[in-house]
C-alpha cells in the first residue's frame, strides 16, 4: 500500500518541475528573439557615447577663448539662425571652457520633437543645429539607436516588443535558477561534458548564474519605461510615496511667461547662489502664466547631481527646491538604477559592465536555441504540454500558480497577453497529441 502511495505522489512531485521546464522552454522559444534584439540594440547604444562625441565634435566643442557672452545674447544668436519661428523651451549653458551652449526649441518635424542650436559662448558663432532627445541630450546617431532599442523604429506600436522582453526576462531568469537547482548531477563537470547537449546546458546554466542579478535588474528598470506596465508601476510608486521629488512651480497671479529671454542670466545667477553648482544644468522658462522658472542639475554620473529649484521671476527668489540629498532612499535607488541601466552612472566602467551583460544575454539565448535544436522532437512527436503539467499539481499549488499568473498578467499586460497565447498554442498541441 505504501508503494502505491509513493507512485501516486510521484507525478505531483515532478509536476512543478515539468511546468517550469515547459514554461522556460516557451519563453525561450517565443520570447527569445525579442530578448536577443533588446540585448543587442541595448549593447550598441551603450557602446556609442564616445563615437557620438567624435561625430559631432564640431558642434559640441569650440577652440575659441575668452569670457562667455550673456545667455540672452547667445539665445538671440540661436534664434537668428533659425529659418522658422520655434518655441524656446530650455537652455543648457556651456558646462566648461571649450564647450558650446545648447539653446533648445520645440520642433515637431524632428523624431524627438526638439532641436538644439549649438552656440559658441565666446563668439556667438553657430556651431551646429540638430535634433536632441532626453535628459542625456543624445544626438541623431544615438537617438536612432535609442529608438531602435525602445521600439524598433516602429513608433508606439514597436514599444510592445521591448515591454514583452522586459516582462519575461526576470521570469525566465528565476525559472532558469530553479532548473539549475533541480539539475543535480547534470550540473557536475564530469557529467556535463559527456554529450554536446549537456555541455551547452552547463555553459548556459553557469552563465545564467553569473548574470542572474543583472537580468532581474535590467528587467525591472526596463519596465519603468514601458507603455503598459510602466503606467502601472507609476501608479504603485505614487500610492507608496516612491515618486521622485520635484519643486513646486506654481505661482499666484504672476504672468512669468513674458519677456523670458532677458531673464535667463538673472535666473542663472539666482540658481547658482542657491546652490545649483553642477557644471551641467538646464534652465527652463515657464510656458504658462502663474508658473515659476525651473532650473535643474543634469549630471547623473557619480556623484549624482540632480538638485533643482523653482524661481519667482518677479523678485528672483527661490520659491521651492528639491535636493537629491533629501530624496527618500527608494527615489535615490530608482535614480541610480535608471542611470546605471543607461550606462552613465559610473562612466566607462558602467559601459563595460553593461556590454558584458548584454553580450552574455545574447550568448545565453543562442545557447538556448542550440539546446532546443539538439533535443527537438522527431517529426510527428509531441512533448508534454504546459496544461498537463499544471493539472498534475496539488490543489494548493495549482491555486497559487493560477493566482500568481492572474496578478502578473494584469500588472504586466504584455506578459498576460503572451501567456494566453502560450496557452492557446498549448491547447492546440494537446488536442493533436490526444487525437
C-alpha positions in Angstrom: 0.0 0.0 0.0 2.8 2.4 0.8 4.3 1.7 -2.6 1.1 2.7 -4.3 1.0 5.9 -2.3 4.5 6.7 -3.5 3.6 6.1 -7.1 0.6 8.3 -6.8 2.7 11.1 -5.3 5.5 10.9 -7.8 3.6 12.7 -10.6 2.7 15.5 -8.2 6.3 16.0 -7.0 7.5 16.2 -10.6 4.6 18.3 -11.9 6.1 21.7 -10.8 9.4 20.9 -12.4 7.6 19.8 -15.6 5.6 23.0 -15.5 8.5 25.4 -15.0 10.6 23.4 -17.6 7.8 23.8 -20.2 7.2 27.5 -19.4 11.0 28.1 -19.6 11.0 26.5 -23.0 8.1 28.5 -24.3 9.6 31.8 -23.1 12.9 30.9 -24.7 11.4 29.8 -28.0 8.9 32.6 -28.5 10.2 35.5 -26.4 13.9 34.7 -27.0 14.1 36.6 -30.3 12.7 39.8 -28.6 15.1 39.4 -25.7 18.0 38.9 -28.2 17.1 42.1 -30.2 16.7 44.1 -27.0 20.1 42.9 -25.7 21.9 43.6 -29.0 20.4 47.1 -29.5 21.0 48.0 -25.9 24.6 46.9 -26.2 25.1 49.0 -29.3 23.6 52.0 -27.6 25.9 51.6 -24.6 29.0 51.3 -26.9 28.5 54.6 -28.7 28.8 57.7 -26.5 32.4 58.2 -27.5 31.5 57.6 -31.1 28.8 60.2 -31.0 31.0 62.8 -29.4 33.6 62.3 -32.2 30.9 62.5 -34.9 29.5 65.8 -33.6 32.7 67.3 -32.1 32.4 70.5 -34.2 29.0 71.2 -32.7 29.8 70.2 -29.2 33.2 72.0 -28.7 34.9 75.2 -29.7 38.5 76.4 -29.8 37.7 80.0 -29.0 38.7 81.5 -25.7 37.6 84.4 -23.7 34.7 85.2 -21.4 31.2 83.9 -22.1 28.7 86.3 -23.5 25.4 86.7 -21.7 22.8 83.9 -22.2 20.4 86.4 -23.6 22.9 87.2 -26.4 23.5 83.5 -27.1 19.8 82.9 -27.3 19.4 85.8 -29.7 22.2 84.4 -31.9 20.4 81.0 -31.9 17.1 82.5 -32.9 18.6 84.5 -35.7 20.0 81.3 -37.2 16.5 79.6 -37.4 14.6 79.7 -40.7 11.2 79.5 -38.9 9.7 80.5 -35.6 10.1 77.9 -32.9 9.3 77.9 -29.2 12.3 78.1 -26.9 11.9 75.6 -24.1 15.3 75.2 -22.5 18.9 76.4 -22.4 21.9 74.4 -21.3 24.8 76.8 -20.7 28.3 75.5 -21.7 29.5 73.2 -18.9 33.2 74.0 -19.3 35.6 76.1 -21.2 35.7 74.7 -24.8 32.1 73.5 -24.7 29.1 75.0 -26.5 25.8 76.2 -25.2 22.6 74.4 -26.2 19.7 76.6 -27.0 16.8 74.2 -27.4 13.5 74.6 -29.3 10.3 72.6 -29.7 10.2 71.2 -33.3 7.5 68.8 -34.3 9.4 68.0 -37.6 12.1 66.1 -35.7 11.7 62.5 -34.4 12.3 63.7 -30.8 10.1 66.8 -31.0 13.1 69.0 -30.1 16.2 70.5 -31.7 19.2 72.4 -30.4 21.2 75.2 -31.8 24.8 75.0 -30.5 26.3 78.4 -29.8 30.0 79.3 -29.1 29.6 81.2 -25.8 32.5 83.4 -26.5 32.0 84.4 -30.1 28.2 83.7 -30.5 29.0 81.6 -33.6 26.5 78.9 -34.5 28.4 75.6 -34.3 25.6 73.2 -35.1 21.8 72.7 -35.4 20.3 69.3 -34.9 17.7 67.2 -33.2 18.3 66.3 -29.5 16.5 63.9 -27.2 16.1 63.3 -23.5 17.8 64.5 -20.4 21.0 62.9 -21.6 20.8 65.2 -24.6 21.6 62.4 -27.2 22.1 63.5 -30.8 20.8 61.9 -34.0 23.2 59.0 -34.2 22.5 57.6 -30.7 18.8 58.8 -31.0 18.4 56.3 -33.8 19.9 53.5 -31.7 17.8 54.5 -28.7 14.6 54.3 -30.7 15.8 51.1 -32.2 16.2 49.6 -28.7 12.9 51.0 -27.5 10.6 50.4 -30.4 12.5 49.1 -33.4 11.8 52.4 -35.2 8.1 51.4 -35.4 6.7 54.2 -33.2 4.3 53.4 -30.3 3.4 50.0 -31.7 7.0 49.0 -31.6 7.3 49.6 -27.8 5.4 46.4 -27.3 8.4 44.4 -28.3 10.7 45.8 -25.6 8.0 45.6 -23.0 7.4 41.9 -23.9 11.2 41.2 -23.5 11.4 43.1 -20.2 8.2 41.5 -18.8 9.5 37.9 -19.3 13.2 38.4 -18.7 13.0 38.2 -14.9 10.6 35.2 -15.1 13.0 33.3 -17.4 15.9 34.1 -15.0 14.1 32.7 -12.0 12.9 29.7 -14.0 16.5 29.0 -15.1 17.7 29.3 -11.5 15.1 26.7 -10.4 16.0 24.3 -13.2 19.7 24.7 -12.4 18.9 23.8 -8.7 16.9 20.8 -9.8 19.6 19.7 -12.3 21.6 17.9 -9.7 24.2 15.6 -11.2 23.7 17.1 -14.6 25.5 20.2 -13.4 28.6 18.3 -12.3 31.6 18.8 -14.7 32.2 15.1 -15.3 28.6 14.5 -16.3 28.0 17.8 -18.2 30.9 17.1 -20.6 29.7 13.7 -21.7 27.5 15.0 -24.6 27.4 18.2 -26.6 23.9 18.9 -25.3 24.9 18.6 -21.6 28.0 20.8 -22.3 25.8 23.6 -23.7 23.4 23.1 -20.9 26.2 23.5 -18.3 27.5 26.6 -20.0 24.0 28.1 -20.3 23.3 27.5 -16.6 26.6 28.8 -15.4 26.4 32.0 -17.4 22.9 32.4 -16.2 24.0 32.2 -12.6 26.6 34.9 -13.3 24.1 37.2 -15.0 21.1 36.5 -12.7 21.1 39.7 -10.6 21.8 41.8 -13.7 18.9 40.1 -15.7 16.5 40.8 -12.9 17.8 44.4 -12.6 17.5 45.2 -16.3 14.0 43.7 -16.5 12.8 45.8 -13.6 14.4 49.1 -14.8 13.3 48.4 -18.4 9.7 48.0 -17.3 9.7 51.5 -15.8 9.9 52.9 -19.3 7.3 50.6 -20.8 3.9 51.7 -22.0 1.5 49.4 -20.2 3.5 48.0 -17.2 5.2 51.4 -16.8 1.9 53.1 -16.2 1.0 50.5 -13.5 4.4 50.9 -11.9 4.0 54.7 -11.8 0.6 54.3 -10.1 2.1 52.0 -7.5 5.0 54.4 -6.9 2.7 57.3 -6.4 0.5 55.3 -3.9 3.5 54.2 -1.9 5.2 57.6 -1.9 8.1 56.4 -4.1 7.9 59.3 -6.5 10.9 61.5 -7.3 10.6 64.9 -5.5 10.3 68.0 -7.7 10.0 71.7 -6.9 6.5 73.2 -6.9 6.5 75.7 -9.8 3.0 77.1 -9.1 2.9 80.9 -8.5 -0.1 83.2 -7.7 -1.2 85.9 -10.1 2.1 86.3 -11.9 2.5 86.1 -15.7 6.0 84.8 -15.7 5.8 83.6 -19.3 6.6 87.0 -20.8 10.0 88.6 -21.7 11.7 85.3 -20.9 14.9 85.8 -23.0 16.1 88.8 -20.9 15.7 86.9 -17.6 17.9 83.9 -18.3 21.1 85.5 -16.9 19.3 86.6 -13.7 17.7 83.2 -13.2 21.1 81.5 -13.7 22.7 83.8 -11.1 19.9 83.2 -8.6 20.2 79.4 -9.1 24.0 79.4 -8.6 23.6 81.4 -5.4 21.0 78.9 -4.3 23.5 76.0 -4.5 22.8 74.7 -8.1 26.6 74.2 -8.6 26.9 71.4 -11.1 28.6 72.2 -14.4 25.7 70.6 -16.4 22.5 72.4 -15.8 19.3 73.2 -17.7 17.2 76.3 -17.4 13.5 76.2 -18.4 11.3 79.3 -18.7 7.7 78.9 -17.9 5.4 78.2 -20.8 2.2 79.1 -18.9 1.2 82.0 -16.7 1.5 81.6 -12.9 4.4 79.2 -13.3 8.0 79.7 -11.9 11.2 79.2 -13.8 12.8 75.8 -13.4 16.5 75.2 -13.1 17.9 71.7 -12.6 21.2 69.9 -12.5 21.5 67.2 -15.1 24.8 65.5 -14.2 23.7 61.9 -13.5 27.2 60.4 -13.2 28.7 59.6 -9.8 28.4 61.5 -7.5 24.8 62.3 -8.7 24.0 66.0 -9.1 20.3 66.4 -9.8 19.2 69.2 -7.4 16.5 71.6 -8.8 14.9 74.9 -7.9 11.9 76.9 -8.8 12.4 80.7 -9.1 9.9 83.5 -9.0 11.0 86.0 -11.7 9.2 88.9 -10.1 11.7 89.1 -7.2 14.3 86.4 -8.2 13.7 84.3 -5.1 13.7 80.6 -4.8 10.2 79.5 -4.0 10.7 75.7 -4.0 13.5 73.2 -4.3 14.3 69.5 -4.4 17.7 68.4 -3.3 19.0 64.9 -4.1 20.4 64.6 -0.6 16.9 64.8 0.9 15.3 62.3 -1.6 13.8 59.2 0.0 16.1 56.2 -0.3 13.7 54.5 -2.8 13.8 57.6 -5.0 17.6 57.6 -4.9 17.7 53.9 -5.7 15.4 54.4 -8.7 17.5 57.3 -9.9 20.7 55.3 -9.7 19.1 52.2 -11.2 17.9 54.1 -14.3 21.2 55.8 -14.7 23.1 52.6 -14.4 20.8 51.0 -17.0 21.6 53.8 -19.4 25.4 53.4 -18.8 26.0 56.9 -17.4 26.3 56.4 -13.6 29.9 55.2 -13.5 31.2 56.2 -16.9 33.3 53.8 -18.8 33.2 51.2 -16.0 29.4 51.3 -16.3 29.6 50.8 -20.1 32.0 47.8 -19.7 29.6 46.1 -17.3 26.6 46.6 -19.4 28.4 45.4 -22.5 29.3 42.2 -20.6 25.7 41.7 -19.5 24.3 42.4 -23.0 26.6 40.1 -24.8 26.2 37.5 -22.1 22.5 37.6 -22.5 22.8 37.2 -26.3 25.0 34.2 -25.8 22.5 32.6 -23.4 19.7 33.0 -26.0 21.8 31.4 -28.7 22.8 28.5 -26.4 19.1 28.1 -25.6 18.3 27.6 -29.2 21.2 25.2 -29.7 19.8 23.1 -26.8 16.4 23.1 -28.4 17.9 22.1 -31.8 19.7 19.2 -30.3 16.7 18.0 -28.4 14.0 18.9 -30.8 11.2 16.4 -31.1 11.2 14.0 -34.0 8.7 14.7 -36.8 5.2 13.8 -35.5 6.3 13.5 -31.9 4.9 15.8 -29.2 6.3 16.9 -25.8 4.4 17.2 -22.6 2.0 20.2 -22.7 2.1 23.0 -20.2 -1.5 22.5 -19.1 -1.0 18.8 -18.5 1.8 19.6 -16.0 -0.4 22.2 -14.3 -3.2 19.7 -13.9 -0.9 17.3 -12.1 -0.1 19.9 -9.4 -1.7 19.6 -6.0 -4.8 21.8 -5.4 -2.9 24.2 -3.3 0.0 24.6 -5.7 -2.5 24.9 -8.6 -4.4 27.7 -6.9 -1.2 29.6 -6.0 0.2 29.4 -9.6 -3.2 30.5 -11.0 -3.3 33.5 -8.6 0.3 34.5 -9.5 -0.5 34.2 -13.2 -3.6 36.4 -12.9 -1.8 39.1 -10.8 1.2 39.2 -13.1 -1.0 39.1 -16.2 -2.9 42.2 -15.0 0.1 44.0 -13.7 2.3 43.3 -16.8 -0.2 43.2 -19.7 2.4 42.2 -22.3 3.1 39.2 -20.2 -0.6 38.4 -19.7 -1.5 38.5 -23.4 1.5 36.5 -24.4 0.8 33.9 -21.7 -2.7 33.5 -23.1 -1.1 32.9 -26.5 1.2 30.2 -24.9 -1.9 28.5 -23.5 -3.8 28.6 -26.8 -0.8 27.0 -28.6 -0.5 24.5 -25.8 -4.2 23.5 -26.1 -3.9 23.0 -29.8 -0.8 20.8 -29.4 -2.5 18.9 -26.6 -5.6 18.2 -28.8 -3.3 17.0 -31.6 -1.5 14.7 -29.2 -4.7 13.2 -27.9 -6.2 12.6 -31.3 
